[in-house]
Amino acid sequence: MASQPPREPTASQQALDLTVGVMGVAGHDIPESHLAKAEELGEVIGEQGCVLVTGACPGLPFAAARGAKRKGATVIGISPGLSLYEHAYKYESPNAYHDILISPAAV
C-alpha cells in the first residue's frame, strides 16, 4: 500500500503554534546535569517551532527558557508577581529569555 502524501494544513492550523509547558524545580540546588537536560529540552522545543510556557522562575523552567530562546522560540512566563518589580525582587525570579510575562494583574 502506497503511503499518502501529507495533507496541507488548513489556514487555522497554520496560524496556531504548538504550545509546550515546562514546569519543574525552581530551587538553586539543582544538579548541573538536570539543568543541562532542561536546556536541551528547551532547544528541542524551539527547533520544532513551538511556543514555550513556563512559571517564569529560576531552576529547570529558566534553563528550558534559555534553550528555547537560543533556538528562536517564543517564551511566555506566568509570574505570581503583580508587577515586574515583584517578579524580580519579591519572588527573585528571572525575566531574561522571556518574550512575555503574564501576571495576575493582567487577568
HELIX and SHEET records of a PDB file:
HELIX    1   1 ALA A   11  ALA A   15  1                                   5    
HELIX    2   2 GLU A   32  GLU A   47  1                                  16    
HELIX    3   3 LEU A   60  ARG A   70  1                                  11    
HELIX    4   4 LEU A   84  TYR A   85  1                                   2    
HELIX    5   5 GLU A   86  LYS A   90  3                                   5    
HELIX    6   6 PRO A  104  ALA A  106  5                                   3    
SHEET    1   A 4 THR A  19  VAL A  22  0                                        
SHEET    2   A 4 VAL A  51  THR A  54  1                                        
SHEET    3   A 4 VAL A  75  ILE A  78  1                                        
SHEET    4   A 4 ILE A 100  ILE A 102  1                                        
END                                                                             
